[in-house]
């Protein structure tokens, strides 16, 4: 009995949740009763993910050399890594290894039991190389780790109109932690980096797809705005519903549709998206700053950012309606 009650409650909640596609398609369907020739559902294009090459180390530690480092924790780290050779190592684990290697190599170099000068020179050179390449390794993770690469891939699971139906907290926490790690790498504060927190952040992003859903939802709403504005802009209202001497019944119907389905639903949804983009975009900009084709999408100063495209396309749509009201001498509801 309890199971059926739970299922019933979930079905009721699902039925009451308005989705982004639904509210926009409903608006189009209502306008179509007067305008006709409604455009098809928009088709979105995936953002191109940068191709980042994997770097290879110029320094190798032999099994014999590794044996002489038994007093160092580094030997266990390298031995474990060597045992995994031939296996696919995900980008995040590769970055974690580089961070740990630098820390432990420096500890080993400072250990009085490390006496082989040739080996010490190899360790020092390897640590310097990995330090120089650490930001490249971080960027390699950004565009090769499933959870981070997935931020750029479209999803049909758009954010619903009701903001109470989703949470951004854990996803933004994950993003903030990755940004802190990036800053620590940039400032060479490797000892402050908690490598294990990389995995924790990725787990949060896997469990909470908020950022991917937000970016997809913003792209969808921008295209809907552009499509709807282009459609209604081709409507000659002065020679039809607003023609002098003609009843303004159809013009009033359009007025009702705009107020009930655009202002009361779509505009509120866009306001939510705008607020979320204003909060999330600066974080993503910092994360993708070395890749201009991506950073521009989340640069709040750029007219081509998702945030400003959303604002501009919404503004253009409303301006058409303002001109309609003025020309037809109709008061908004």
N, C-alpha and C positions, 0 to 999 in steps of 0.2 A: 504493500500500500504506500509506504514512504517513498519507495523507488518511483512509483507512478506519479506521486505528487511532485517529486523533484523534477522529473522529466516534463511534467505539465508546466511547472514554473519556468523552466528553461525555454520552453516553446513560447510561452507568453512574452518573456523578455526579448527573445529573438524577434518575435512578430512586432514588438513595439519599437525596436531599434531601427531608426532610419539611416540608410546607407548613402554615401556620397553620390553614387551613380543614380540611386532611386530619386533623390530630391531634384537632381538636375534633369533627369529624363522626365520626371513628372512636370516640371516647369516647361520643358519643351513641348510635351504632349498637350498641355493646356494652351500654350501659345499657338500650337498647330491648328487648333479648332478655328482660329481666326486667320492666321497667316498662311497656313498650308506649307507644303514642301519642307518639312522639318529635316534637318541634317541627320545623318546616321550617328551612332555612338562613336565618340572619338577613339582613335587608335594611338597609343603612346609608343614612343621609341625608347629603348634602353640607352642609358648613358654609357659611353665607351669607357671601359676600365683600363687605366694605364698598364702597360706591360713593363714590369720591372724584372731585370735579370738577377739571378742569384749569383752572389760573389763567391769565389773560391779562394781559400787561404793559400798563401805562398810558402807556408811553414808547416812542417810535419814533425811529429814526435814519434820516434821509433819505439817498438816494444821494449827494446833494451834500455833506451833512455827512460821510458815510463817506469821500468822496474827500479831505477835509481831514485825515483821520486815517491817511493812508498811512504815516506814521512809526511808528504803533502796531500791535502784533500783533493788537490788538482788531479792526482793520479787516478782517483776513483771516478772523477767526472769524465776524464778523457777515455778511460777504459770502458766506461758505460757507453760513451758515444761511439767508440770503435766497434763495440759489440752490435751496434745498430746499423753499421754501414751496410748498404745494400737495401735497407728498408727506407720507405718514404718518411721523411721527417717533416712534419707540418711547420709552417713558417714561424709560428709562435714559439714552438719548442726550439727551433734553431736560434731565434733571438735570445731566448732564456739561456741557452748554452753559451752564447757569446758573452752575455753579461756575467754569468757565473765564472767563465774562464778568466776574464779580465781580473775579477776580484781575487780568485784563488791563485792565479799566476803571480800577482803582486805579493800575496801572502807567502807563496813558495820562494820567491826571490829574496824575501826578507828573512827567511828561515836559515839559521846558521848551518843546518844539516845539508843545505843545497850548496855543494862545493864545486861541481863540474862547471867550469867557466864557459865552455862551449855550449853546454845545455842551458846555462843561465842566459847566454846571449840569444839563443833560439827562443827561449821563453819570453824574454823582454821584447824581442822583435815581433813575436806572435801577438803579445798583449797590445803593443802599439798599433799593429795592423788592425786588430779587432776593434780597438777604440776608434780608429779613423773610419772604419766601415760600419760602426754601430748605427748611425742614423740611416744609412742605406739599408741595413738589415731591418730596421723599424719600418721603413717605407715598403720594403719587400713584403713584410707581414701585412701591411695595410691593404695591399691589393692581391694577396694570395691566400690569406686566411679566410675561410668560408664566411665567418660571421662579419668580418670587416669588408670584404669584397661584396658581400650581399647587401650592404647598405645602399649600394648604387644600382642594384637590380630591381626592376619593377615588380610590384606585387599587386594582385587584384584584391588583396585584403586591405582595403583603404580604411582610414580612420572613420568611424561612424559620426553622425551628426551630434550625438550626445556625448559630450566630453567626459561624462561620468563612466562611460563604458570602457575606458582605457586608462593606463597610467604610464607616465614617462619617467618616473623616479629612478628605477634601477638601470634603465638604459642610459640616462644622463650621468648617473654615478659611474658607470663603466667608461663612458666617454671622458669624463673628468679625470679618472685614474690614468687612462692611456695618455692624456695630454700632459699630466704630471710626469709620467715616465719619459715622454718626449722631451720635456724641458730638462729633466735630469741628464738625459743623454747629451743634449745640446750643451749643457754646462759641465759635462764630464764628471758629474757627481754620481759615479757608479755605485759607490758604497751605500747610497741612499735608496737605490732601486730595489724594490721587493719584486723579484722576478716572478714569484708565485702568483702575485696579484694580476699578472697578465692573463693567466688562465681563468682567474675569478671574473675578470672583466668580460672575457669572451663568453663565459657561461651565462652571464647576465644578458649579454646581447643576443645569445641564442634563445634564451627564455623569453625575452621581451623584444619584439620586433618593432617597437615604437618608431625608431628613427627611419627605418626602411619604409614603414607605412606612411609616415609624415611626408617624406620626400615624394613618394608615389602619389599621395593625395594632393599635394601642392601642384605637381605636374598635371594631374587630372583636372583640377579646378581651373587652372590657367587655360588649358585647352578648351574646356567647356565655356569659359568666359569669351574666349576669342571666337569660338564657333557660334555661340548664341548672338554675339554682337554683330558678326558678319551677316548672319541670317536676317536679323531684324532690320539691319541697315539697308537691306534691299527691299524693304517694305515701303511702298509709296502711300503713306497714311493720308497725305493731304488730298490725294485723288481717290481715296476710298473711305475709310472709317471716319475721317475728319473733314470730308468734303462739305463745303458750305451748302446749307439747306438740307443736309442729310441728318437723319437721327444719329445721335452719338451713342447708341446702345452698344455697338461693338467696341467702340473706343473705351466705354466704361467697363466692358468685360476685360479688355486688356489691362486697364487700370487695376482691376480687382486681382487679376492673375499676377501682376508684378508685385503688388503688395503682399498677397497671401503666400505666394510660392517663392518669390525671390527675396524680398525684404525680410519676411518672417522666418525663412528657413535657410536659404543659401547664403544670405549676407551674414547671418549669425555663425554659420559653419566657417565661412571665410575669415571672420574675425578670430575664431579659435585657431585656425591654421596660421594666421598672421602672428598671433601672440606666441605660438609654439615655434615658428620659424625665427622670430626675433630672439628667442632664448637659445635655440639650438644652432642657428647658422654661425655665430661667432666661434663656437666650439669646433664645428666641422671645418670652418675656414682655417683655423689654426692647425687642424689635423692634416688637411690637404694642401697647405700653403705652398708646397714645392711643385704643385701641379696646377698650373693656371687654368686649364680647361675645366677642372673640377672646382677649384677655389672660387672662381667667378660665380658659380651657381649659388654659393653660400656667402658671398661678399656683400654685406648689407649696404656697402657704398656703391655697388655696381647696379646699373639699371637692368642688367641681364640676370641678376640673381633671382632665385625662385621667389624670395620675399617681395622684391620690387615688381617683378612681373605680375605677381598675384594682385598687388595693390593697384597697379596701372590698368590691368585688364578689367578689374572690378570697377574702377573709376570710369573707364571708357563705356562700360555697359550702362552704368547709372546716368552718365551724361546723355546717352541716346534717349533715355526715358525722360530726362528733364526737358530735352528739346521737344519730345513728343507732347508732354503736358503743356508746354508754352504754346506750341503751334496749334494744338487742338483746343486750347483754352479749357483745360480740365484740371481740377484740383486733385492732388494726390489724396488717397484715403487717409 
